[in-house]
Amino acid sequence: MSNTQKSESIIANKAYSFALEIIALYKQLISEKKEFVLSKQILRSGTSIGANVNEALSAQSKRDFVHKLSISLKEARETN
């Protein structure tokens, strides 16, 4: 897939927006609530969704694509 196709991916765009919201939540949790352990895990799992979606968009096969998207789904469930 070319870079143009990646930037037009609805899933990638939503994952990016979600990651920005997760980062804002993380900052709020550490500054206002002084919560460091769970906030760090939310940051890791919430931002890895987009990383795995981007990996899926560059997959070498359909099987690789499905596998990487399934990892994104697991990270989304963990974040939830």
DSSP file (Angstrom, degrees, kcal/mol; ACC not computed):
  #  RESIDUE AA STRUCTURE BP1 BP2  ACC     N-H-->O    O-->H-N    N-H-->O    O-->H-N    TCO  KAPPA ALPHA  PHI   PSI    X-CA   Y-CA   Z-CA
    1    1 A M              0   0    0      0, 0.0     2,-0.1     0, 0.0    56,-0.0   0.000 360.0 360.0 360.0 140.3    0.0    0.0    0.0
    2    2 A S     >  -     0   0    0      1,-0.1     4,-2.0     4,-0.0     5,-0.1  -0.337 360.0-104.9 -81.7 168.4    1.3    3.5   -0.8
    3    3 A N  H  > S+     0   0    0      1,-0.2     4,-2.3     2,-0.2     5,-0.2   0.845 121.1  57.5 -61.8 -33.6    1.5    6.3    1.8
    4    4 A T  H  > S+     0   0    0      1,-0.2     4,-1.0     2,-0.2    -1,-0.2   0.924 106.9  47.5 -63.0 -44.2   -1.5    7.9    0.2
    5    5 A Q  H  4 S+     0   0    0      1,-0.2     3,-0.4     2,-0.2     4,-0.3   0.890 110.7  52.4 -64.7 -38.6   -3.6    4.8    0.8
    6    6 A K  H >< S+     0   0    0     -4,-2.0     3,-1.5     1,-0.2    -2,-0.2   0.917 107.3  51.2 -63.3 -43.1   -2.4    4.6    4.4
    7    7 A S  H 3< S+     0   0    0     -4,-2.3    -1,-0.2     1,-0.3    -2,-0.2   0.715 109.0  52.6 -69.7 -17.9   -3.3    8.2    5.1
    8    8 A E  T 3< S+     0   0    0     -4,-1.0     2,-0.5    -3,-0.4    -1,-0.3   0.390  79.3 119.5 -95.5   2.4   -6.8    7.5    3.8
    9    9 A S    <>  -     0   0    0     -3,-1.5     4,-2.5    -4,-0.3     5,-0.2  -0.567  53.5-155.4 -71.8 119.8   -7.4    4.5    6.0
   10   10 A I  H  > S+     0   0    0     -2,-0.5     4,-2.5     1,-0.2     5,-0.2   0.909  95.2  50.1 -60.9 -42.8  -10.4    5.1    8.2
   11   11 A I  H  > S+     0   0    0      2,-0.2     4,-2.6     1,-0.2    -1,-0.2   0.923 111.0  48.0 -64.2 -44.4   -9.1    2.6   10.8
   12   12 A A  H  > S+     0   0    0      2,-0.2     4,-2.2     1,-0.2    -1,-0.2   0.908 112.6  49.2 -63.5 -41.4   -5.6    4.2   10.9
   13   13 A N  H  X S+     0   0    0     -4,-2.5     4,-2.3     2,-0.2    -2,-0.2   0.910 113.0  46.6 -64.2 -42.0   -7.1    7.7   11.2
   14   14 A K  H  X S+     0   0    0     -4,-2.5     4,-2.6     2,-0.2    -2,-0.2   0.893 111.5  51.4 -67.3 -39.3   -9.4    6.6   14.1
   15   15 A A  H  X S+     0   0    0     -4,-2.6     4,-2.3     2,-0.2    35,-0.3   0.887 110.3  49.9 -64.4 -38.0   -6.5    4.8   15.8
   16   16 A Y  H  X S+     0   0    0     -4,-2.2     4,-2.0     2,-0.2    -2,-0.2   0.937 111.8  47.0 -65.3 -47.2   -4.4    7.9   15.6
   17   17 A S  H  X S+     0   0    0     -4,-2.3     4,-1.9     1,-0.2    -2,-0.2   0.897 112.3  51.2 -60.8 -40.6   -7.2   10.1   17.0
   18   18 A F  H  X S+     0   0    0     -4,-2.6     4,-2.6     1,-0.2    -1,-0.2   0.909 106.9  53.4 -63.4 -42.2   -7.7    7.5   19.8
   19   19 A A  H  X S+     0   0    0     -4,-2.3     4,-2.3     1,-0.2    -1,-0.2   0.891 107.0  51.9 -61.0 -39.7   -4.0    7.5   20.6
   20   20 A L  H  X S+     0   0    0     -4,-2.0     4,-1.9     2,-0.2    -1,-0.2   0.897 110.7  48.0 -63.5 -39.6   -4.1   11.3   21.0
   21   21 A E  H  X S+     0   0    0     -4,-1.9     4,-2.5     2,-0.2    -2,-0.2   0.887 110.2  52.2 -66.7 -38.7   -7.0   11.0   23.4
   22   22 A I  H  X S+     0   0    0     -4,-2.6     4,-2.7     2,-0.2    -2,-0.2   0.899 108.3  50.9 -63.8 -40.5   -5.2    8.3   25.3
   23   23 A I  H  X S+     0   0    0     -4,-2.3     4,-2.4     2,-0.2    -1,-0.2   0.911 110.6  48.9 -63.7 -41.9   -2.1   10.5   25.7
   24   24 A A  H  X S+     0   0    0     -4,-1.9     4,-2.2     2,-0.2    -2,-0.2   0.910 112.0  49.1 -63.7 -41.8   -4.3   13.3   27.0
   25   25 A L  H  X S+     0   0    0     -4,-2.5     4,-2.9     2,-0.2    -2,-0.2   0.921 109.8  52.0 -62.3 -44.4   -6.0   10.9   29.4
   26   26 A Y  H  X S+     0   0    0     -4,-2.7     4,-2.3     1,-0.2     5,-0.2   0.931 109.7  48.8 -57.3 -47.6   -2.5    9.7   30.6
   27   27 A K  H  X S+     0   0    0     -4,-2.4     4,-1.9     1,-0.2     5,-0.3   0.894 112.5  48.6 -61.5 -40.3   -1.4   13.3   31.2
   28   28 A Q  H  X>S+     0   0    0     -4,-2.2     4,-2.8     2,-0.2     5,-0.9   0.919 110.5  50.9 -65.6 -43.6   -4.5   14.0   33.2
   29   29 A L  I  X>S+     0   0    0     -4,-2.9     6,-2.1     1,-0.2     4,-0.7   0.896 114.1  42.7 -63.3 -40.6   -4.2   10.8   35.3
   30   30 A I  I  <5S+     0   0    0     -4,-2.3    -1,-0.2     4,-0.2    -2,-0.2   0.844 121.7  39.2 -77.7 -30.5   -0.6   11.5   36.2
   31   31 A S  I  <5S+     0   0    0     -4,-1.9    -2,-0.2    -5,-0.2    -3,-0.2   0.920 129.2  24.5 -84.9 -44.1   -1.1   15.2   36.9
   32   32 A E  I  <5S+     0   0    0     -4,-2.8    -3,-0.2    -5,-0.3    -2,-0.1   0.866 134.7  28.6 -90.6 -39.0   -4.5   15.3   38.6
   33   33 A K  I  <<S-     0   0    0     -5,-0.9    -3,-0.2    -4,-0.7    -4,-0.1   0.573  89.8-134.8-100.4 -11.1   -4.9   11.9   40.1
   34   34 A K      < +     0   0    0     -5,-0.5     2,-0.6    -6,-0.3    -4,-0.2   0.867  51.3 152.8  55.7  37.9   -1.3   11.0   40.7
   35   35 A E        +     0   0    0     -6,-2.1    -1,-0.2     1,-0.2    -2,-0.1  -0.888   9.5 159.7-101.3 115.7   -2.0    7.6   39.2
   36   36 A F     >  +     0   0    0     -2,-0.6     4,-1.1    -3,-0.1    -1,-0.2   0.758  60.7  51.8-110.3 -31.8    1.2    6.2   37.6
   37   37 A V  H  > S+     0   0    0      2,-0.2     4,-1.5     1,-0.1     5,-0.1   0.985 116.4  33.4 -77.1 -59.3    0.8    2.4   37.3
   38   38 A L  H  > S+     0   0    0      1,-0.2     4,-2.5     2,-0.2     5,-0.2   0.869 116.3  57.7 -66.0 -35.8   -2.5    1.9   35.5
   39   39 A S  H  > S+     0   0    0      1,-0.2     4,-2.2     2,-0.2    -1,-0.2   0.885 104.8  51.5 -63.0 -37.1   -2.1    5.1   33.5
   40   40 A K  H  X S+     0   0    0     -4,-1.1     4,-2.2     2,-0.2    -1,-0.2   0.895 110.5  48.3 -65.8 -39.7    1.2    3.8   32.1
   41   41 A Q  H  X S+     0   0    0     -4,-1.5     4,-2.8     2,-0.2     5,-0.3   0.896 110.3  50.9 -68.8 -39.9   -0.5    0.6   31.0
   42   42 A I  H  X S+     0   0    0     -4,-2.5     4,-2.7     1,-0.2     5,-0.3   0.911 110.1  51.3 -61.6 -41.5   -3.3    2.5   29.4
   43   43 A L  H  X S+     0   0    0     -4,-2.2     4,-1.8    -5,-0.2    -2,-0.2   0.928 112.8  45.2 -60.4 -45.7   -0.8    4.6   27.5
   44   44 A R  H  X S+     0   0    0     -4,-2.2     4,-1.3     2,-0.2    -2,-0.2   0.951 119.7  38.0 -65.3 -50.1    1.0    1.5   26.3
   45   45 A S  H  X S+     0   0    0     -4,-2.8     4,-0.7     1,-0.2    -2,-0.2   0.893 116.5  51.5 -71.7 -38.5   -2.0   -0.5   25.2
   46   46 A G  H  < S+     0   0    0     -4,-2.7     4,-0.5    -5,-0.3     3,-0.2   0.851 114.4  41.6 -68.7 -34.8   -3.9    2.5   23.8
   47   47 A T  H  X S+     0   0    0     -4,-1.8     4,-1.1    -5,-0.3    -1,-0.2   0.712 104.7  65.4 -85.3 -20.0   -1.2    3.8   21.6
   48   48 A S  H  X S+     0   0    0     -4,-1.3     4,-2.4    -5,-0.2     5,-0.2   0.710  86.7  72.8 -74.8 -17.3   -0.1    0.3   20.4
   49   49 A I  H  X S+     0   0    0     -4,-0.7     4,-2.1    -3,-0.2    -1,-0.2   0.967 101.2  42.3 -57.7 -52.5   -3.5   -0.1   18.6
   50   50 A G  H  > S+     0   0    0     -4,-0.5     4,-2.5   -35,-0.3    -1,-0.2   0.859 111.1  55.7 -63.7 -36.6   -2.4    2.4   16.0
   51   51 A A  H  X S+     0   0    0     -4,-1.1     4,-1.9     1,-0.2    -1,-0.2   0.913 110.7  45.0 -62.9 -41.3    1.1    1.0   15.7
   52   52 A N  H  X S+     0   0    0     -4,-2.4     4,-2.3     2,-0.2    -2,-0.2   0.845 110.3  54.0 -72.5 -33.2   -0.4   -2.5   15.0
   53   53 A V  H  X S+     0   0    0     -4,-2.1     4,-2.1     2,-0.2    -2,-0.2   0.931 109.4  48.8 -63.0 -44.4   -2.9   -1.0   12.5
   54   54 A N  H  X S+     0   0    0     -4,-2.5     4,-0.8     1,-0.2    -2,-0.2   0.887 110.0  51.3 -63.6 -37.7    0.0    0.6   10.6
   55   55 A E  H >< S+     0   0    0     -4,-1.9     3,-0.7     1,-0.2    -1,-0.2   0.904 108.5  52.5 -62.5 -40.8    1.9   -2.7   10.7
   56   56 A A  H >< S+     0   0    0     -4,-2.3     3,-1.9     1,-0.2    -2,-0.2   0.888 102.9  57.4 -63.1 -39.2   -1.2   -4.4    9.2
   57   57 A L  H 3< S+     0   0    0     -4,-2.1    -1,-0.2     1,-0.3    -2,-0.2   0.741 110.7  44.6 -64.9 -21.2   -1.4   -1.8    6.4
   58   58 A S  T << S+     0   0    0     -4,-0.8    -1,-0.3    -3,-0.7    -2,-0.2   0.154  87.0 143.6-104.6  17.4    2.2   -2.9    5.5
   59   59 A A    <   -     0   0    0     -3,-1.9    -3,-0.1     1,-0.1     3,-0.1  -0.163  50.2-141.4 -60.8 151.5    1.5   -6.6    5.8
   60   60 A Q  S    S+     0   0    0      1,-0.1     2,-0.3     2,-0.0    -1,-0.1   0.604  81.1  11.0 -89.3 -14.4    3.1   -9.0    3.4
   61   61 A S  S  > S-     0   0    0      1,-0.1     4,-2.4     0, 0.0     5,-0.1  -0.962  79.3-102.9-154.1 168.3    0.1  -11.2    3.1
   62   62 A K  H  > S+     0   0    0     -2,-0.3     4,-2.6     2,-0.2     5,-0.2   0.901 122.7  52.4 -62.5 -40.1   -3.5  -11.4    3.9
   63   63 A R  H  > S+     0   0    0      2,-0.2     4,-2.3     1,-0.2    -1,-0.2   0.906 109.7  48.0 -62.3 -42.7   -2.7  -13.8    6.8
   64   64 A D  H  > S+     0   0    0      2,-0.2     4,-2.4     1,-0.2    -1,-0.2   0.896 111.1  52.2 -64.0 -41.6   -0.1  -11.3    8.1
   65   65 A F  H  X S+     0   0    0     -4,-2.4     4,-2.2     2,-0.2    -2,-0.2   0.939 111.3  45.7 -58.7 -50.7   -2.7   -8.5    7.8
   66   66 A V  H  X S+     0   0    0     -4,-2.6     4,-2.1     1,-0.2    -2,-0.2   0.901 111.9  52.6 -62.1 -42.0   -5.3  -10.4    9.8
   67   67 A H  H  X S+     0   0    0     -4,-2.3     4,-1.5     1,-0.2    -1,-0.2   0.926 110.9  46.0 -60.6 -46.3   -2.8  -11.3   12.4
   68   68 A K  H  X S+     0   0    0     -4,-2.4     4,-1.7     1,-0.2    -1,-0.2   0.866 112.3  50.3 -69.3 -35.9   -1.7   -7.8   13.0
   69   69 A L  H  X S+     0   0    0     -4,-2.2     4,-2.1     1,-0.2    -1,-0.2   0.857 106.9  55.5 -68.9 -32.8   -5.2   -6.5   13.1
   70   70 A S  H  X S+     0   0    0     -4,-2.1     4,-2.0     2,-0.2    -2,-0.2   0.854 105.0  52.8 -67.7 -32.2   -6.1   -9.2   15.7
   71   71 A I  H  X S+     0   0    0     -4,-1.5     4,-2.3     2,-0.2    -1,-0.2   0.907 107.3  52.3 -65.6 -41.1   -3.3   -7.9   17.8
   72   72 A S  H  X S+     0   0    0     -4,-1.7     4,-2.3     1,-0.2    -2,-0.2   0.905 107.8  51.6 -59.6 -41.6   -4.8   -4.4   17.6
   73   73 A L  H  X S+     0   0    0     -4,-2.1     4,-2.4     2,-0.2    -1,-0.2   0.909 108.6  50.5 -62.2 -42.6   -8.1   -5.8   18.7
   74   74 A K  H  X S+     0   0    0     -4,-2.0     4,-2.3     1,-0.2    -1,-0.2   0.904 110.6  49.4 -62.2 -41.0   -6.5   -7.4   21.7
   75   75 A E  H  X S+     0   0    0     -4,-2.3     4,-2.4     2,-0.2    -1,-0.2   0.878 109.4  52.4 -65.9 -37.0   -4.8   -4.1   22.6
   76   76 A A  H  X S+     0   0    0     -4,-2.3     4,-2.2     2,-0.2    -2,-0.2   0.912 109.7  48.6 -64.6 -42.2   -8.2   -2.4   22.3
   77   77 A R  H  < S+     0   0    0     -4,-2.4    -2,-0.2     1,-0.2    -1,-0.2   0.898 111.4  50.1 -63.8 -40.1   -9.8   -4.9   24.6
   78   78 A E  H  < S+     0   0    0     -4,-2.3    -2,-0.2     1,-0.2    -1,-0.2   0.905 110.1  50.1 -65.1 -40.7   -7.0   -4.4   27.1
   79   79 A T  H  <        0   0    0     -4,-2.4    -2,-0.2     1,-0.3    -1,-0.2   0.894 360.0 360.0 -64.2 -39.8   -7.3   -0.7   27.0
   80   80 A N     <        0   0    0     -4,-2.2    -1,-0.3    -5,-0.2    -2,-0.2   0.506 360.0 360.0 -63.5 360.0  -11.1   -1.0   27.6
